[in-house]
Amino acid sequence: MGEGYAAAGMVELRHLRYFIAVAEELNFTRAAQRMHMAQPPLSAAIRQLERDLGVDLFVRTTREVKLTDAGRAFLQGARRTLADAERAAEDAKRAAAGELGRLRIAYSWSTRFETLPALGRAFRASHPGVELLAQEMWNARMPPAFGSGSIDIALSLCPEVAAELEVAPIRKERLVALLPEAHRLAGEEAIRLSALADEEFVLFPREIAPRLHDAFVAIYRRAGFEPRVRNESFHTGWDLGVLAEIPAVAMAPQTVAGGVPDGIVAVALSEPTDSLETCLVWRGDDSSPAVAAFVAVGRSAFGSMPARHRGQKASGPAAPSGDPTLTGSV
């Protein structure tokens, strides 16, 4: 088995093409013309192929050329092999162009309402061959996930930063107040955040998204008050459908307004006029064409924004003058 098996495994694709041409034409002269070559090299290549395989593929007479039983069996496999090789070459080119592959996407809670679906539809329309696998993830878990290789790209509101990560802002969002339907200001078109200074707020534990948490606190302070935060999680209350039962108010990006649970009303904030950035995040040393393509689609889907270099922070609300603990980037 050894020599015959080894030789068969070394058949060249060009020899398969020569063989298929002769098998289909059943004439060496016409096959050579089809392959744009002289007949003697073609005949020599077929004889070499037969020696490599250890079988006769053709019966040759002065009047005709016929396939042997071995030749007919080999023709089917040769066609499959060439088709597979051509498909593999095409897949490689598509993968190199970011048109094929798989992307594992982590996303912040707020992006699931509008930003993630819009970006997913835009990318699917232009790159249908790339499989998208999305999972919701707290901002603080994203840098370790990049480090372990479990995600390829992240969509994050006010993301955590690290020296090895690239950050590209793709949209800015104003904020809304989330109020119980029975709240005295629930019927207003817009309110000042300072009008809620005496209320209790629901937020989220700082450790799950430190920079986003600090951004929210900075906005409250810009409105002139220190928020009284209840010991309950905003996201848990939302997801469990019990947010309306908590006697408190909250603040969120405006895109969540289209998905508020029963009993909750989203009211625009007239002051302060801060906005937060949603960004794409990926490893700076990731040369994946699919990642580059996703970033390009993200940048174009919501209009162009300035590029940001590796490790640079996404902007948050500006600090009140004289407060040394806050900067223009939080």
N, C-alpha and C positions, 0 to 999 in steps of 0.2 A: 504493500500500500504506500510505503514511504515516498519513493521517487515519483510515482504517478501523481500522488496527491500534492506533493510540493510543486511539481511542474504546473499542474492545473491551477494552483493558486497564484501563479506568476503570469497568467495570461494578461496581455496588455489590452487596454480599451480600444486602441487603434486596430488591433487584430480582430476584435469583435466587430468593429465597424466594417472592416474589409470582408469578413465572413458573411455578415448580414447582406451586404451589397451583392456578393456572388450568389448567395442563397436565394435572394429575391429576383435577380436577373437571370440566373442559371446560364450565364454567359460571361466569361472572364473579360472579354473585350468591352462589353457594355458596362460591366461593373467597374472596370478601370476608368472608363470615361466618367462614370458617375462619381467616382472618388477623385477625379482630377489627377490621375497618375498614370504612369506607363503600365502595360500589362505584366512584363516580367517581374517587377518588384511585388506586384499584387500576388502573382502566382507563387512567388517565393515565400511571401508572408503566410499564405494559406498552408503551404507545405510545412512551414515551421510550426504553425498552430496545430496541425495534425500530429506532428512529432511530439510536441509538448503534451498533448492530450493522450497520445498513444492510441488513437483511433482514426479511421478514415471518415472524413466528413462528406466527401463527394465521390461519386463514381464518374470518372472522366472517360469519354471515348472521343473519337475524331468527329463524331456527329452531334454529341450532346453532353451536357453536364447535369447530373441528378444528385439529389441529397440521399445519403444513406439513412438508415434508421437512426444511427448515432447523430448524424447531421441534423435530422428533423428534431430530435430531442434537444440538441445543443442550441438550435435556433431559438426555441422558446426561452431558454435560460439566458441566452445572449441578449435578446430583446429586453428582458426584465432587468438584466444587469446594467445595460446602457441607460434605460429609463431611470433606474435608481440613481445611477451616477450623475445624470443630467439634473435630476431633481435635487440631489445633494448639493451640487454646485450652485444651483439657483437658490437653495435655502441658505447656503453660506453667504452668497452675495446679499440676500435680503437681510440676514442677521447683521452683516457688517454695515448695512444702511439703516439699522434700527427698525426694520420692518417685520422682524420675526424674533420670537423669544418669549420671555416671561419677566414681568415686573412685579415685585412684592412691595406694595404700597402701605405705609402706615399713615393714619390720618387723625387729626385732632377732632374731638367731638363736634365742634361747631361747623366744621367743613362738610359734614354729611348732609346738611340741609340743602345746600345750593352749589357750593364751590366744587366739591368732589364729584357730584353727578354731572355737572356741566363740563368739567375737565375730562371725566371718563368718556362722555359721549364724543367730545371733540377729538380725543386721542383715538378712540375706536374707529371713528370715521376715516381718519387718515392712516391708521396703522392697524388694520383688522387682524393681522397675523400675530400680534403681540398679545399674549394672555396676561390679564391684569388680576392680581390677587390682592385684595384690600383687607386691612384689619384696623379697627379702631385702637388707638394707643395713647396713653398719657404722654405729654410732652417730655417729662423727665425720663421716660423709658426709651425714647428714641435714640439718643447717642449710644447707650449700651447696645441697642439692637443693631445699629450700624457696625459697632465694633465686633459683634459676634457674627456678622454676615447674615442675619436673619431677615433684614429688609434691604431694599435697593434704593428707595426714595421715600420721602415723607412730605405730607401736606400738613402744615402746622400753623396755628394762630400764635403769633409771638413765640417762636420756637426757642428752645434751649440751644446754646451755641457751644462749639468746640473747635479747636484749632484745625482738626482734620476734616471738618464739614464745610461744604459750600452752601450758601443761603441765597435764594433768589426770590424777592418779593413779587407776588403776582397780582395782588389786589389789596385795597384798603377798604375797611368797613367802619362806618359810624356805629354808634352804640344805641341800644334801646333800653328802656326800663320795662321790666316784666312785673306786672301788678295783678293782684287778685281782681276778678271781675267786680267785686263789691267795693273796691278801693275808691276813695273820694276823687282820685285823679284819673281813674280808668277811662273816663269818657273824653279826656282831653286829646287834642291832636298832637301836641308836643308840650313838654314840661322841662323846667330846669332841674338838673340833678339835685341842686341845693334844696328843692322843695321836699325831698325825701330824707333830709338830714336827721329827722327825729325817728325814722323808721329803723327796724331791724332788717339786716340783709342776710341772704344766704349766698355763700360763695363756694369754695371748695378747698380742701387741704392744700397748703402751700407746697408740700413736698411732691405733689403729682404734676405741678406745672409752675415752678418758682417764678419765672419771668412773667408769665401771664398773670399770676396772682399779684405780683408786685405792680404790674401795669394797672390793674383794676384799682388797687389801693391808692396808687398815685392819682388816678382820676378822681376818686372820692375826695382826696385831699385838695386837689385843684378846685373842686366845687366848694371847698371851705369847711369840710367836716371830716372827722375820723369815723369810719363806719363801725356800727355795732353789729358784729357778725354772729349769727346763731351757730350753734354747734351741730349743724346739719349740712349735708352735702347737696349742693345745687343739682349736680348731674344725677345723683341717685334719686332725688325727689322728682326730677323730670322723667327719668326712665321708668320709675315705678308708678307714674301717674298720680303722685300725691303732692306735687308741688303746690297746687291750689289750696291744700289743706294746711300748709305751713304759714303761720301769721307773720309773713315777712315779704320783702321785695327783693328783686335781683336786677343785675345788669348783664347784657349779653350782646354779641354782635348782631347787627340788624338782619342778617340772613336767617336767623332762627325764627323771625317773626312769622314766617310762612308755615311753621310747624308747631306752634305753641299748643300745649295740651288744653283740654277743656278746663274752664274756670280761670284761665290766665289771659291777660291782655298785654300786647306789646305797644308801648307808647314811645314815640320818638323823643330824643333829648335835644333840646334847643341849645342848652349850655351845660357843660363845656362841649366844644365841638371836636373833641379828640377822635381819632380813628386808630384802629390797630391793623397791622399788616398780617395777611396770610401769606406764607412763604412755602416754596419748595426747598427741600433740604436733601443733600446727597453727599456721599464721600468725595472729597476732592481728588482722590487717586482712582476713582472709578471711571474707566474708559469705555464703559458700555454704551454702544450707539443707541440702545433703547432708552437708557436713562437720559442721554442728551436729547433724544427726540421728544421725550415726555416733558422735559424742561422747556424746550422750544414751543411746544404746543401750549404749555401753561402760561408762558410769557405772552403769547399772542391771544389767548382766549379771553383775557380780561383787560387788554390794552397794555402798552409797554410801560414798565416802571424801571427806574435806575437799577443797574446790576449791583450786586454786593459781593465783596471779596470773601475769601475763606475766613471763617471765624468771626466776621463782623456781625454785630448785633442788629436784629430787626428793630426798627424804631418803635418807640412807645410814646406815651404822652409826655409833653415837655414839663419840666419841673417848675414849681412856683419859685420865684426869685428868692434867694436867701436860704433855700433848703439844701444843705450840702449833701443830704443822703440820696437825692434824686438827680438824675441827669436827663438829657434829651433822649437817651436810649435806656430802656429799662429791661 
